[in-house]
């Protein structure tokens, strides 16, 4: 290879998990690090999603790095722009921008017997001893292939690719989907659009949340008395860990959650027919539980119409729902989420002996501890299979993974080991445990299908336990879970 960049650790993606991994590796004395980033700045999800109302559904003081607390969050649930600026500040303060190679999109990676040989779509080439995928699970927009979609004459875009050049004032807007993004942007665009029609295939559970500005006095207290900030974070963590009881089906927790949801919905929605349409036909927790104080009030507005059916086809400026409802629109916005269970299969990653990740995962995503894969030496995943959460902050999961990977790399250095991969039997035992625990969970038995599941109906996305359980497990896991991999001389 010519003009090849050689490094020790190559991280793909400069979002939350990529930056956490870089900080952990550097803390452990690894300095030869490069970060590939397809865009021109760091930030991941919070750089790409700029739709009106974009915010996190985890409180700000928990949705941040434990190593880099921010006493100055302006509100309990920070907006996307504020989270992005937080990440940029961390990157600036820690010199992480110096590690970033912007405008580099991973095309293919191949283990050559000793190192990972990486190509980008732009033609750049890299050679690394360790490869870390920090691509994140929500980065490839999913747009359904509907009959006639190409005939729509007006602007059409996905929420993650928001076209800010399209003015919505006085326009008729059709929104397809009622997921986490839609419940945030619909209340905002309804304030200016002439009419908003929302096409809903299945109603979500949308819970109220204790949102609001954090006063200057409280922010000053968090700056001057760090234990107050730590206590706030711990209390939020404990409260959100308790929410896991809903997924376990514990009656008290389920009843409390259902009461909160029903009161919030009925407080804003008076029409019995609309209430019925907004009542999910599955157990709470089966699909992602959403949080908003604005969603139900927005649906009660005179200029907002809920169509309780998915779009069947599009004919010019008319969207025809499965129940026959027709809506004319000037602008079409897809709030249809992302490719999750099949996103990683799109990459060309080849492990030892020419083993293809895409071929291996055609039967479903898998990885030991959600972090590494047998047959793929020195390859690690941040927020890989079985690390998603339905109840708490995934930043906690990423931090646990980074610490685990960092310990492994440190042990390898101390023992003179060049490459490792998970033991096949350890990985198989982990996957069997995940399938068993998830098979009886609300995500599999709650009466719904969701983006948590793959084409076979299996759930390779979520961790079945609490965040605390995963963190303890990762803290205990060490080299006994892995085997050294012989390295070819001269490769």
N, C-alpha and C positions, 0 to 999 in steps of 0.2 A: 504494500500500500504506500502511496505517496502522500506527502503533506498530512500525515496522520498525527493527531493529538494523542499523546500518551499520558495516562494518569493512573493513579492507584484506585480511586473510587469515582465512578461516574453515576450521577444521580439524574434521572429523567423526570423533569417537572419541578417548577419553582413555586408551587403552592405551599399550603400549610405543611404538609407532610414532608415535602422535599427540603424545605428550610429547616424543619425539626431534625431531619436526618443529618443534614450538613453540620448543624450546630453540635449534635451528639458526636459525630465522627471527629470533628475538630477538637472537642473537649477531651477526647481520648487520645489525642496526639497524632491524628492522621491529617496531614496538611495538604497532600496532593489530591485535591478534590475538584471535580468539574461538574457543573450543573447544566444540563441541556434544557432549554426552554423554547417552545415553538413561537411564543409571542415576543414582544419587545420590552416586556417588563415582568416582574415577578407578580404573584398574587393568585394564580389559578382561578378558582371559582369566583373569587371576589374581584378579579380583574375583568373577567369575561361577562359576568352577569351585571348589567347596568340598567335593567328594566325599572320602571317607576315602582317605588315601594320595596325594592330589594332589601332584605334584612335577614339576620340569622334567627332561627327558631330555638336557639339555646342562649341563655343570658350571657352577656358580654364577658363578665368576670370569670366565667367558666370556659367560654369559647375563646380561649387565648392560651398562650404557652405558659406553663408553670414557671419556666425559667425567665420569662419576660412578662411579668404582670404589668397591667396598664391601669394606674389609679384614676385616669382621666376619661374613662368611658362616659359619654354624654348621656346615655340612656341605658335602661336595663337590658334592652335588646338592641344592639347597635345596628345601624344601617350598613349596607354593603360598602359604601364609599369610606366609612370610618374604619371598617375592618380592613379594607385594602390599604388604607394609609397606615394602620397599625403594622401590617406585615412589611410595608415598605420601610417604616421606621426601624423595625427590628433588623431588616436586611442592611440598611444604611449603617446603623450603629455597630453591627457585627462584621461589617465588611463582606457580606455575602454577595453583594453585586460583583465583586472582583472574581468570584467563582463562576459566574453565569455566562453561558454562551447563548446569547439570544438569537432568535430567528433560526432555531435548529429543531426540526421535527423528526422524531425517531422513525426510521424506515424499517431497519432490520438489525438484529443482533445475533451473533453466532459465537458459540464457545469453540475455540480452536484447539482445545486440549490444555491450554494454560491461561488464556485470557479471553475476554469478551471483545470481539471485533464488531464495532457499531457503525452503521451507515445512517445518514440523515437524508431526508427528502431533498435537501438543498445541495447534497453532494459532499458534505463534510464527513470525515472518517475519524474514528476514535478507537483507541485500544485501552482497555481497563482491566485490572485484576478483579475488581468487584463492580457489579452492576446493580443499581437499586432503581426499581420502577416506582416512582412517586406520582403517577399520572392521575390518581384520584378516580373514584368510581362514577362521577357525574360530569363528564366533559365532552361526550359525543351526543349532540342533540338528536332526538328521535322524532321524525316527522312521518306520520302514517301515509301510506301510498293509497290515496283515495281516488276513485274514478272521477276524472274531470278536474282534478286539482290544478292542473296546468292551465285550465281555461279561465281561472279567476283573473279578472282584468286589473285589479288594484294591487297595492302593496301587500305582500305576505311575508311574514318572518317569524322565526322562533323566538321565544322569550329570552333565550341565552344569546341571541344574535340581534338584539333590539335595534331597530332602525330609528335613530333619533332625528333623522331628517324628515320623517313622516309625521306631519301634524295630525293630531286626532280631534282637535276642537271642531265640534259640529259634525263629525263623521259618524257613520254607522259602522260599528266594529263588531266583528264576529270573533269570539274566543273559543278555541277548541281545547277542552281539557279543564279539569278542576283540581289540579295537583298543587304542590307546595308553592310553585311560582305564581300560578294563576290566582291563588287566594291573596297574594300580595299585590299584584299589579291591577287586578280588576277594580278594587276599590279606588285606586288612584286614577285610572283612565276614565272611570265612570263620572268623575268630577268635571270632565271636559267634553267627552263624546256626546253626540246627540242621542245615541242609543248603543247599548252593549248587549249582545246576545251571547249567552254562555252555554255551550254545548257540554252536557255532563253525561258521561256514560254510567258512572257509579258515584253516588254521593260519598264524600269523605266525612270523617268525624273531625270537626274543627272546634278546638277547645279555646276558651278565653285564656288570656295570660296577663300576669301582673307587670304590665309595661308602663313606662313613663320616664321622664327625665331624671337623672341623678343630680341632685342639687350641688352647686359650687361648694357649699360647706362640707357635704359628704365626700366630694372628690378631694378637697383639701385634707380631710381627715385621713383618707386612704393614702395620700402622698406622705403625710407627716407621721402617721402611725401605721406602718406596714402590717402589723398583726390584724388591724381592722379589715384590711383588704383580704388577707388570708382567711379570716373568719367568714367573710361574706362568700368567698369562693367555696369554702368547705360546706357552708350551709346550703348553698345552691346545689352542690354536688350530692349531698345527702338527700335533698328533696327530690332531685331527678332520679337518683338511684331507686327511691321508693316507687317511682312510676313503673318500674319493671314488674311490680306486683300485678299491674293490669294485664300484662302479657302472660303472666303465669295463671291468670284466671282466678285470682283470689277474690272471693265475693265482695269483701268490704271495699277493696280498691276499685273493682269494676263498677260497683254500685255508685261509689263516689264520683268516678269519672263520668259515668252515664248521666248522673244528676247534673253535674257541671255543664256537660255538653247540651243536654236538653233545655236547661234553663237559659243558656246563652242563645240557643237557636230560637226558642219560643219567645224570648224577650224582644227579638227583632222581627220575627216573622209571624204575622197574624193570620195570613191566608192558610186555611187547612190543607188545601191542595199543594201549596208550595212547601208546607211543613212535611207533608208526606213524601214529596219528591226529594227533600233534603235529608230524609232519614235513611241511613245506610242499611242495606239488606244483609249485613254480615256482622259478626261480633267485633266489638271495638278492639283495635290493635291488629286486626288481620292485615289491613293496609296501613300505610304510614299515618299516624295521628298528626294532624296539622294544628297550628296554633295561630289565632288571629282574633283581634277585637273588632275588625272592620268588615270581615267577609259577609256575615249574615246581614248587617245593616246595609251593605252595598246591594245585596240581592233584593232588598226591600224597596230600593229606589224605583221611582216611576220610569226612569230611562234604562232600567236593566231588566232583561228577561232571561229566565232560566229555561233552557230546553232540556228536559230530562231524558235525553237520548243522544247517542253519538251521531256524528255525521256519516251518512251513507254514501253520498256523492255530492259533487259540486258541478253546477251548470252555470258557467259565466259568473255573474255576481250573486248567484243564489246558492245557498247551502241547504241541502235537503237532508233532514235527520232520518234516522231509522224508523221513527214513528210517523213520518210524513210531514212533519213541520218544516216549512220553508222560511228562510230568512235571507233578506237582501243585505249585502254589506259592501262598504267601500274599502275596508281594511280587514285583513285576516291575520290573526295572531295565533300561532301554535303554542299552547301551553301543555305540550304533550310529553315533557320529561326527556329522559336520556336513555341511550343504550347502556345498560349496566352489565347484565350477565354475559353479553356477547362482545363487549367493547374490546377486551384484551385479546380476544381471538383474532382481531383484525390485524394485530401486529405480527411480524415475521420474526419470531424468536426461536432459535435452534440451539438445543442443549447438547450434552455429551452424546456421541454416537449418532449425530444427525437427528436427534429426537425433536419433533416439532411441537411447540406449545399449542398452536392452533389445532393440530390433530389430536393432541392429548386432551385438550379441553372441549373437544366437540361433544364429549359425553358429559360435560359439566365442569365448571371451574373447581379447582382444588388447590390447596397449598397447606403445608404443615404449619400449624399455628397461625394460618392466614398470612404467612410471612416468607416461606421458602418452599422449594419444590424439588423432590427427588429426581435426579438425572439432569439437573440444571445447576451446576456448581457455581458458588459465589453469586447467585442471583437471589435478590430479596425483593419482596413486594411491601410497599407501604399501603395500608388500608386495602389489603388483598381479600380473597374469599373469606367469609365468616368473620369479618371484623366490623361490619356495619352495625349500627345501633338504632333501635327504635325509640330509645328513652333518654339518652344522655349524650354528652359531647364526644364526637369521634376524635377530637384532639387528644383526649385521654388515651385512646387506643393507639394513635400514631406515636405518642410519647413512649408508651410501653414497648411498641415494636422497635423504635429507634434505640432504646436502651438495651434491648435484647440483642439487636444486630451489633451494636457497639461493643457489648461484652464479648460476643463471639469473635469479632475482629481482633479485639485485644488479646483474647486467649490464643487465637491463631498466631498472632505475632510473637507471643511469649513462647509458644511451643514450636515455632518454626514451621507451621503448617501453611501451605500456599492456598489450598482450596478445600472447601467442604460442601456437602449437600445433605439434606435430611435423610435419615435412615428410612428406607421404604416401609418397613414395618411400623415405625413410629408415625409416619404420615398416614398409612392406612388405618391405624388405630384411631388417630385424630379424626379422620373423615368419617369413620364408622360411628364415632361418638357424636359428631355433629349431626349426621343424618338421623340417628336415633333420637337425640334430644329435640331436634326440630320437627320430626315427623308427628309428634304429639302436641306441638305448639299451636298457638292461635294462628300463626302465619300459615300453617298447613291445614288446620281443621276449622278455621273460623268462617268458612263459607265464601271466600273471595279468591280471586287471582290478582297478583300484584307484580310490580317490577322487581320485587325481591326474588321472584321465581324465574327459573330458566324455561326453555322450550319444553322440557320434560315434566315440569311441575315441581322440580326439586328446588330447595332454597339454598343456594350457595353464597348468599349475600350477608346474612345476619349472624351475629354472635348470639347464642341462645341464652347466655347468662347476663349477669350484671357487668358493668365496666370494672368494678372492683375485683370480681373474680378473674377477669382476663388479665388485669394488671398484676395480680398476685401470681397467676400461672406463668406469665412471661418473665417475671422476676425470678422465678424458681428454675425455669428452663435454661439449660446450658448445653455444653458440648456433647453430653451424653445422648442428646437427641439427633446428633449429626455424625457423619463419618468422613474421615479425610478422603480426598479425591486425588489420585496420582496425577501429577502434572507432567505433560510431555516436554522433554527437553527441546529447546529450539523452536517451539511452536509460537 
